[in-house]
Amino acid sequence: MASASALFATALVMALMLAGSSTSHAARHLADTTPAAAPAAVPGIPAIPKPPVPTVPAAALPPMPAVPTMPAAAGMPPIPAVPTVPAVTVPPMPTVPAVPAATLPPMPAVPTVPNAALPPMPPMPAVPKVTLPPIPAVPKVTLPPMPSIPSAVPMPFLAPPPSA
């Protein structure tokens, strides 16, 4: 279960990294490119006048209220000081003994395989042509007609309650 949640968390982080990098790259690309020149007027199509942008009146905001200060709590004890850990002297690391250089015996030579001439392959015998007997015909069987199923089949749970 823990491995599935770790895998999901890893996949989520990777997806967020990929999504963040692609959007920032696109934003940087848009910021670096120069704006395109306005297209030339097409003859025969009248130019559309731009409507004026209305000015928004400046709104006066109320002053920001001051943040009240918290009074010192009377019943809270002071935070104790963190004790200092005494310095410990560690013994020196023992030296690792050197491995003596061992002389290894020479590697034995790999024997070569002689290039032997193989005997010729024997000829494959010919497969005789066999004529198969004809397959007998399957007789045509007429099935009896399918019985009709009535459309109004009484259901036991839809029956009216018995009269008392």
C-alpha positions as CSV (number, residue, x, y, z in Angstrom):
1,M,0.0,0.0,0.0
2,A,2.9,2.3,0.9
3,S,4.5,1.7,-2.5
4,A,1.3,2.6,-4.4
5,S,1.0,5.9,-2.5
6,A,4.7,6.7,-3.0
7,L,4.3,5.9,-6.7
8,F,1.2,8.2,-6.9
9,A,3.0,11.0,-5.1
10,T,6.0,10.7,-7.5
11,A,3.8,10.7,-10.5
12,L,1.9,13.8,-9.1
13,V,5.1,15.7,-8.5
14,M,6.4,14.8,-12.0
15,A,3.1,16.0,-13.6
16,L,3.2,19.2,-11.6
17,M,6.9,19.8,-12.6
18,L,6.1,19.2,-16.3
19,A,3.0,21.4,-16.2
20,G,4.9,24.2,-14.4
21,S,7.9,24.0,-16.8
22,S,5.8,24.1,-19.9
23,T,3.7,27.0,-18.9
24,S,6.6,29.1,-17.7
25,H,8.4,28.3,-20.9
26,A,5.4,29.4,-22.9
27,A,5.1,32.6,-20.9
28,R,8.8,33.3,-21.4
29,H,8.5,32.6,-25.1
30,L,5.5,35.0,-25.4
31,A,7.4,37.7,-23.4
32,D,10.5,37.4,-25.6
33,T,8.8,37.5,-29.0
34,T,8.0,40.9,-30.5
35,P,4.4,41.7,-31.2
36,A,3.2,41.0,-34.7
37,A,2.7,44.0,-37.0
38,A,-0.9,45.0,-37.7
39,P,-2.3,43.4,-40.8
40,A,-2.7,45.5,-43.9
41,A,-6.2,46.7,-44.7
42,V,-8.1,44.5,-47.1
43,P,-9.6,46.5,-50.0
44,G,-13.4,46.2,-50.1
45,I,-13.8,45.6,-46.3
46,P,-14.5,48.7,-44.2
47,A,-12.4,49.2,-41.1
48,I,-14.1,48.6,-37.8
49,P,-13.8,51.7,-35.5
50,K,-12.5,50.9,-32.0
51,P,-14.9,51.9,-29.3
52,P,-13.6,54.3,-26.6
53,V,-12.5,52.6,-23.4
54,P,-14.5,54.1,-20.5
55,T,-12.5,55.5,-17.6
56,V,-13.1,54.0,-14.2
57,P,-13.6,56.5,-11.4
58,A,-11.1,56.2,-8.5
59,A,-12.8,54.6,-5.5
60,A,-11.7,55.7,-2.0
61,L,-11.1,52.7,0.2
62,P,-11.7,52.7,3.9
63,P,-8.5,52.7,6.0
64,M,-7.0,49.4,7.0
65,P,-7.8,48.5,10.6
66,A,-4.8,48.1,12.9
67,V,-3.9,44.6,14.0
68,P,-4.4,44.3,17.7
69,T,-1.4,43.2,19.8
70,M,-1.7,40.0,21.9
71,P,-1.4,40.6,25.6
72,A,1.3,38.4,27.4
73,A,-0.3,35.3,28.8
74,A,0.0,35.3,32.6
75,G,-0.3,31.5,33.2
76,M,2.2,30.4,30.5
77,P,5.7,29.2,31.7
78,P,8.7,30.6,29.9
79,I,10.3,28.5,27.1
80,P,13.2,26.5,28.6
81,A,16.6,27.0,27.1
82,V,18.0,24.2,24.8
83,P,20.7,22.3,26.7
84,T,24.1,22.2,25.0
85,V,25.5,18.9,24.1
86,P,29.0,18.3,25.5
87,A,31.8,17.7,23.0
88,V,32.8,14.1,22.7
89,T,36.3,12.9,21.7
90,V,36.2,10.1,19.2
91,P,39.2,7.6,19.0
92,P,41.1,7.8,15.8
93,M,40.1,5.5,12.9
94,P,42.2,2.4,12.7
95,T,44.3,2.0,9.6
96,V,43.1,-0.6,7.0
97,P,45.8,-3.2,6.5
98,A,47.2,-3.3,3.0
99,V,46.5,-6.4,0.9
100,P,49.8,-8.0,-0.3
101,A,50.2,-8.2,-4.0
102,A,49.8,-11.8,-5.0
103,T,51.3,-13.3,-8.0
104,L,48.7,-15.2,-10.0
105,P,49.5,-18.2,-12.2
106,P,49.4,-17.5,-16.0
107,M,46.0,-17.9,-17.7
108,P,45.8,-21.2,-19.5
109,A,45.5,-20.9,-23.3
110,V,42.1,-21.7,-24.8
111,P,42.4,-24.6,-27.2
112,T,41.4,-23.9,-30.7
113,V,38.7,-26.0,-32.4
114,P,39.9,-27.6,-35.6
115,N,38.0,-26.6,-38.7
116,A,36.5,-30.0,-39.6
117,A,34.8,-30.8,-42.8
118,L,31.2,-31.9,-42.2
119,P,29.7,-34.7,-44.2
120,P,27.1,-33.8,-46.8
121,M,23.4,-33.6,-45.7
122,P,21.4,-36.6,-46.9
123,P,18.7,-35.8,-49.4
124,M,15.2,-35.3,-48.0
125,P,12.7,-37.9,-49.1
126,A,9.9,-36.7,-51.3
127,V,6.4,-36.6,-49.7
128,P,4.0,-38.7,-51.7
129,K,0.9,-36.9,-53.0
130,V,-2.2,-38.4,-51.3
131,T,-5.7,-37.9,-52.6
132,L,-8.2,-37.6,-49.8
133,P,-11.7,-39.0,-50.0
134,P,-14.5,-36.4,-50.5
135,I,-16.1,-35.1,-47.3
136,P,-19.7,-36.3,-46.9
137,A,-22.4,-33.7,-47.1
138,V,-24.1,-32.6,-43.9
139,P,-27.8,-33.4,-44.1
140,K,-30.2,-30.4,-43.9
141,V,-32.2,-30.6,-40.7
142,T,-35.5,-28.7,-40.3
143,L,-36.0,-27.5,-36.8
144,P,-39.5,-27.3,-35.2
145,P,-41.0,-23.9,-34.9
146,M,-40.1,-21.8,-31.9
147,P,-43.0,-21.6,-29.4
148,S,-44.4,-18.1,-28.8
149,I,-43.9,-16.5,-25.4
150,P,-46.9,-14.6,-24.2
151,S,-46.3,-10.9,-23.5
152,A,-48.4,-10.8,-20.3
153,V,-46.5,-13.2,-18.0
154,P,-47.9,-13.0,-14.5
155,M,-45.2,-12.1,-12.0
156,P,-45.5,-13.6,-8.5
157,F,-44.3,-10.4,-6.7
158,L,-46.7,-8.2,-8.7
159,A,-49.7,-10.1,-7.7
160,P,-52.3,-8.2,-5.5
161,P,-52.2,-9.0,-1.8
162,P,-54.5,-11.7,-0.7
163,S,-57.8,-10.6,0.7
164,A,-58.3,-11.1,4.5
